[in-house]
Amino acid sequence: MSRFRLLPTAAQEARLLEHCAHARFIWNPAVTARGGGASARPANRELQLATSAIRQKS
């Protein structure tokens, strides 16, 4: 297994967080389409709130 350490600048960190939010935006409907979704995992709501907070910072 390879391990990498990221030490991003502030601008790079913002872009990485934005990318993760976009990936999550695509992932959630895919999970719902397969029969999962927020109702199947209560912790998913907490993740959505955290993602929302990241978006508001940008």
Contact map, one row per residue, 1 for C-alpha under 8 A:
1110000000000000000000000000000000000000000000000000000000
1111000000000000000000000000000000000000000000000000000000
1111100000000000000000000000000000000000000000000000000000
0111110000000000000000000000000000000000000000000000000000
0011111000000000000000000000000000000000000000000000000000
0001111100000000000000000000000000000000000000000000000000
0000111110000000000000000000000000000000000000000000000000
0000011111111000000000000000000000000000000000000000000000
0000001111111000000000000000000000000000000000000000000000
0000000111111100000000000000000000000000000000000000000000
0000000111111110000000000000000000000000000000000000000000
0000000111111111000000000000000000000000000000000000000000
0000000111111111100000000000000000000000000000000000000000
0000000001111111110000000000000000000000000000000000000001
0000000000111111111000000000000000000000000000000000000000
0000000000011111111100000000000000000000000000000000000000
0000000000001111111110000000000000000000000000000000010000
0000000000000111111111000000000000000000000000000000011000
0000000000000011111111100000000000000000000000000000000000
0000000000000001111111110000000000000000000000000000000000
0000000000000000111111111000000000000000000000000010001000
0000000000000000011111111100000000000000000000000000000000
0000000000000000001111111110000000000000000000000000000000
0000000000000000000111111111000000000000000000000000000000
0000000000000000000011111111100000000000000000000000000000
0000000000000000000001111111110000000000000000000000000000
0000000000000000000000111111111000000000000000000000000000
0000000000000000000000011111111100001000000000000000000000
0000000000000000000000001111111110001000000000000000000000
0000000000000000000000000111111111000000000000000000000000
0000000000000000000000000011111111111000000000000000000000
0000000000000000000000000001111111111100000000000000000000
0000000000000000000000000000111111111000000000000000000000
0000000000000000000000000000011111110000000000000000000000
0000000000000000000000000000001111111000000000000000000000
0000000000000000000000000000001111111111100000000000000000
0000000000000000000000000001101110111111100000000000000000
0000000000000000000000000000000100011111111110000000000000
0000000000000000000000000000000000011111110000000000000000
0000000000000000000000000000000000011111110000000000000000
0000000000000000000000000000000000011111111110000000000000
0000000000000000000000000000000000000111111111000000000000
0000000000000000000000000000000000000100111111100000000000
0000000000000000000000000000000000000100111111110000000000
0000000000000000000000000000000000000100111111111000000000
0000000000000000000000000000000000000000011111111100000000
0000000000000000000000000000000000000000001111111110000000
0000000000000000000000000000000000000000000111111111000000
0000000000000000000000000000000000000000000011111111100000
0000000000000000000000000000000000000000000001111111110000
0000000000000000000010000000000000000000000000111111111000
0000000000000000000000000000000000000000000000011111111100
0000000000000000000000000000000000000000000000001111111110
0000000000000000110000000000000000000000000000000111111111
0000000000000000010010000000000000000000000000000011111111
0000000000000000000000000000000000000000000000000001111111
0000000000000000000000000000000000000000000000000000111111
0000000000000100000000000000000000000000000000000000011111
